[in-house]
Amino acid sequence: MAQSAESPQEGLWLFGYGEDHRGTPSSPGRVVTLISHSHFLTLHPNLKPPPRPSPVWGAAYHIPPEHVSEVRSYLDIREINGYSIQYTPFQPADLTLPVLGECMVYIGLPENPQFLGVQDPDELARHIWKSKGPSGENKEYLFMLEEALNGLGNGAGDEHVRDVAGRVREVRQLVEGGANNGKVAEEVIKGEIGRVKSGSNSHEQEETEKLEPKSTS
């Protein structure tokens, strides 16, 4: 039987799928968000739809009743720039556990001005490589996200995050290879020298502060 996301007696269930973004208002980084499967297909009209949406891996956090108000207030302030509250079912990796019928999640919706849309994946990799802000480097966010997703359970991970992380590592190799020549390194970042190895994943769209909208059911 499905459980509710929030109740006075049981507290709140919160779905997390990313961390802080790494960038500045003048040079924003890229972090993940989620979009509906149906909207995802409108952004990729030439993409053959899969028989069903692929699962989105993340972690569900239980907030005890006595801390719900405090946590909600904190998250509403933290996530107010670009995120809206939505509710989604959550299936634990242990299939013997019940489905959480309404797990609260903060999502950057496509109508938000922060939403960037489809972006060339090689350009995206170069942008992530050079972006940084008070929270740290954008590439660090990406590598930590990749590691966290891969560690969630059997079959966990995300194809697109893995693909983008691989492209950023290619940029790193090119930049470090030209480290003794500042002009060469700068041209690599600008995309004027070398092309980051392309992958087969066609699921690339971004937000100004969101790396990849993942489709959900």
Disulfide bonds with the S-S distance in Angstrom:
none
